Amino acid sequence: MQDKKTKIALLAYRLHGGGLEKVMSTLSLYFAKVGLDVHNIVLEDFVEYPYGGTLKNFGIGKSENESLSEKASSFFALKKYIDSQNFDHIIDFRYRLNPIKELLYAKFIFKSNTILTIHSSKINTYLPDNSFFTGMICDGKKVVCVSQMIQNLVEEKHHLNNCSTIYNPIDLQMLTRMATENIDIDSEFIIAIGKYDDNNVKQLDLLIGAYAKSILPQSKIKLMHIGTEQNPHLIEIAKKLQVEHLVILRDFDANPHKYLSKAKFLVLSSKYEGFGMVLVEALANKIPVISFDCIAGPNEIINHEQNGLLVKNQDFEAMTFSLNRFIQDQALYNFCKFNAFQSVQRFSIEQIGKQWLDLLKIELNSSYEY
């Protein structure tokens, strides 16, 4: 039993915008509610999601393009803070692209009480391609992957023996409250969520093409996207395909649940995923989902034709066919919708939070309840 509060640090670049950051937010709130001393450390000044405990924002006043001396100063400021706090556990949610930088972090900042998280099947965004560097960075630490397939990929490539899988959690009570907020759309729509960036991981341009070829436009069912402003490229594609009046582009919203709960279904068209948090969020909002069967993630959430449809990976013709199925086959759609909410109970913060506590070997005082 704990005689004092366990002190835990959660570290990320930001608390804004993506599924990774939302996971940190959810865990932060959970750890604080069960009585841990939680410190949220962000390296960039972007804080949108709620958090439990305290916030240490190293991004305030930081220039967008740091000089070498500024980077060194940031490194030592972070080291000084972590050394002074004497954390029992540190969970690192950052992506890791620079092997030398990460080796310095591993040897001078992160001790053996650190857990490195891997949130993408593109594992070289979290671990160096060079297994020697990866071994040095991960030595004495734990590695948590957000899907079993990611764990398989990491172990196969780098031969690590310190990996485990813990799925991303969702706070169903908070979600239910957020879903009641009104929206300004009164027509039927399907929804996609994700940032449109230079790498075009979410492939929204191609999704618009698949949508335009489907029967949804003639059925007056709109396509909404959350996470992209009025992007000129996407607007031009929609105009070219003569569906611009049916495509709704919205910027990032900290409460996507108000839209998810009122959508017909969610579509995920990513090049790759790690877990696919939006799939869980959609199902928790009692709507079915359609997703590419990416290398990792979706097939560990979606039971094909039970709570959604898995589409042959990167086959946009098959995507159009699946969009049509959910409109033409009402019995299939209703069956998947009926199963949606129950299918994600295993991702609840109560269950996933307990897995984290077990990994950290934290036994709570009986007075703490979530």
N, C-alpha and C positions, 0 to 999 in steps of 0.2 A: 504494500500500500504506500501511496505517496505521502511523505511527511511535509514536503514543500512542493510548490508549483514547479513542474517541469518547464524549463525555459527553451523555447523553440523558435528558430528563425526560418522564415520563408523568403527566398531570394529570387527576384525576377527582374527583367529589364523594366517592366511597367505593369500597372494594374488597369489595363485598358485594351479593348479591341478584339481579343482573340479567345479561343477555347482554352489554351494553356493558362492564360491569365484568369479566366473564369474559374478554372480548377483551383488555382491558388486562392482566389477569393473565397470559394466555398469551403475549402479546408481550413482557411484562416478563421472563418466564422465558427466552424465546428470546433476546432481546437480551443478557441476562446470560451465557447459555451460549456465545454466539459472541464474547464478549470485550468488550462495550460496558460503559461505566460508567453503570449505570442508577439513576435516582432516581425513586421512586414518590411522588407528591405527592397526598395526599387532604385534602379540605376538611372532611369530617365524620368522626367517630370510629366508623366502621364498617369493620372490616377482617376479612374472613373468608377470601377467596381467597388462595392462595399468590402470592408475587411474587419476582422476582429483583432483586438489588442491594439498595439501601437504601430505607427508608421514611421520609418526612417527613409526619407526621400533624398537620395544623393544626386538627383537630377536637377534640383533647384539651382538656377544660375549657371548650369553647365552649358558650354557652347556646343553647337551642333557638330562641328568638326574640331575635335580636340587636338591640340598639338601634342607632341611626344611628352613634353614636360607636364602638360595638363593630365594626360593619361596616367603618368607616373604618380601625380598628386592624387588622382582619384583612386588608384590602386592602394596607396598607403593609407588614405582616409578610410577605405573599406576595411583594410586589415586592422587598423587601430580600433575601429568600432567593434568588429567581431572579437578581437582579442580582449577588449574591455568588458564584453558582455558575458563571456564564459557560458556560451549556450550549451545545453545538453544535446541538442540536435540541430542540424542545419539541413534544410531541404532546398536544393538548387533547381529552380525551374528555368534557368536560362538555356538558350541555344548556345552551342560552343563551336565557333568556326575557326578560331586561331589556335593551333596546337601549342605554340610557345606560350601564349598568354594563359591558356588553360593549365599548362604545366606549372607556371608560376602561381596561379591560383591554388592548384592542388598541393603544392609544396609549402607555400608561405601563408595561405589564408585558410584553406579548408583542412580540418583535421580528420581523424578517423570517424568522427561522429556525423559525417556529411553523407547525404543521400543525393545522388545524381539522377535526375529524371529524364526519360527519353520519350518524346511526344510525337514522333513522326517515323514512318517507315523509311524515310530518306535519312538514315541514321547518321550520315556524315555531317548533318547539321547539328548534331549533338555530341558526336564522338569523332575524333580524327580518323581518316582512312587508314593511317599508319597504326597497326596494332601495337607497335612498341610504345608509341605515345599514348595510345588509349590505355594500355596496361599500366603505364606510369601514373596517368591521371586518375584511374579507377582503383589503384592499389590501396587496400585497406578500407575502401568505402563500399557502400551498397548502391546498386543500380536498380531503379524501378522503371519498368516499361509500362506503357498504358494499354498495351494489348499483348496477347500471347505471341502473335506473329512477330511483333517487334522484338520481343525477348528471343525468339528463335533466330531472327536475323542477326542480333547482336552476338549471341553465343556462337553462331556458326562462323561469323566473320572474325571475331576477336577472341574467342575461346575463353570468355570470362566465366567464372563460377560463382559470382556474387550478384546475379540478376534475379529478379522476381517480377511478377506482373500484378499490378493493382490498377483496376479500371478507374476511369475518371468518375467522380461522384456527381450527384445532382441533389439539390435540396428541394424535395417535392412540396414541402409546406410553403416555402418562399415562392416557388414557381406558381402555385395555385393562387396565391395572393396577387402576384404580378399579372397573371393572365386576365384578371377581371377589368383591367384598364381599357377604356374605350379607344377605338381607332376611327379614322376618318374615311374608311372604305366600306361601302355598303354592297359591293358586287362580289361575286364568287371569285376566288383566286387560289393559286398554288404559290408556294414560297420557296426561295433559295436564300441561304445566308452565307456570307463569307466575304472577306476583303478582296477587292479586285486590285492586284498589284502588278508590277512589271513582269513577274514570273508567270502570271496568269494561271496559278495553281487551280483555282476554282472553275476556270474555263467557262465563264458566264457568256462569252460571245457565242461559243458553240452550243451552250444550253438554249440560248435564244433561238438559234437555228433549229434545234430539235423541237422546241416548242412550236415554232412557226409551221413546221411540217406536220404537226399533230392535229387532232380534231378539236383541241382546246380553243383556239381562236374563233372558229366558227360556232363554238358553243358559248362564246362570250366569257370564258374563264380566263382571267388575267394571270400574268406571271409577275410576281413581286419579288424584288431582290433587296435584302437588307445588308448594308455594308458598303455600298457604293453610291456616291453622289451622282449627279447628272453627268455621268462620264460621256464625253463626246463620241468616243469610239463605239460604245454600246448603243448610244442613241442612233448613231448612223446605221449600225447593223439592223436595229429594229425598224428604222425607216425603210431601208432597202428591202426588208422582208415584209413590209407593209403591216407590221404589228406594233408600231410605235404607240398607238392609242391603247394598247393592251398590256404594255410593259411598264411596270412601276418601279423606279429606282429610288431607293431611300438610303440615306447615310447611316452610319453606325448608330445603333440605339442600344442603350444599356438595358432596355427591357424589350427583348424580341418576343417575349411570351404573349404579349397582348396581340401580336400578329399571328404567331404560331397557333394559338388556341382558336383562331377564327378562320384559318386557312383550310383548304380542302385536303391537301397533303403537302409534304416537303420533298424537294428534289435535291440530291447531292451529285454533282458532276465533276468532282475533283480529279486531277491527275494522280494524286496520291493522298493518303490520309495516315494519321497515326491511330486515331480512335474514331473520330467522327462525332464530336460532342453534340452537334446540332441534330443528329439523328436521335440521340437519347432525349434531347429537349423536346423535339417534335412528338415523339412517342409519349413522353410524359404529359404533353398537352392534348393527348387523346386523338392524335391524327396519325395516319399511316405514313410510310416513307418509301421513296424510290431512290436507289443509290447504285452507282457503279460498284462492282465487287472488287474494290481496290485490294492491293497486296495485303494491307493490314487494316483492321478496324471494322468496316461495315459488316462483314460476315460474322463477326463476334457479337453484333448487336441485332442484326436483322435475321429473322427466321423466314426464309423465302415463302411467300404466299400465306404467311401466318400473321405477321405484323407489318409486312411491307414487301417490296420486290427488289431483288438483287439483279442487276443488269450486267451482262458481259462487259468486262472492264474496257473502257474507252471506246465502246461501240455505240456511237450516237444514233445510228438507225435503230438499234435495239432500245435505246433510251426513248425514242419517239414511240415505238411500239408499246413500251411499258406505260408511258403517259396515257396512251389511248386505252390500254387495258383497264386502268382505274376509272375511266369514264364510261366505257362500254360494258364492263362486267361489274354491275352494281353489287352483286352478291359477294364477289371477291373483295371489292373495296370495303363493304360493310363488315366483312369478317375480319379483315386486317385492322380496321378502325376499332372494332370491338376488343381486339386483343392488345391494342397499342399500349395502354397505360399499365396493365399488369405485366407486360413483357420487360419493363424497365425497373421493376421494384428492386432487382438485385443490384442496381446502380445507386440506390438511395444513399445519402450521406451517412445514415445510421450504419449501414452495412459496410460501406467502403471506409468510413472513418474508423470503424473497429479494426479493419485490416491494417490501417496505418498504425494504430495504437499497438497492435500485436507486433508489427514489424519493428517498431521503436521500443518494444518491451516496456510499455507504459501501462501500469495497472491503476485505474482511477479509484479515488476515494468513493465510497458508496453514495456520498451526498451529491456527486456530480451526475446529472442526467441531461441528455440532449433533448 
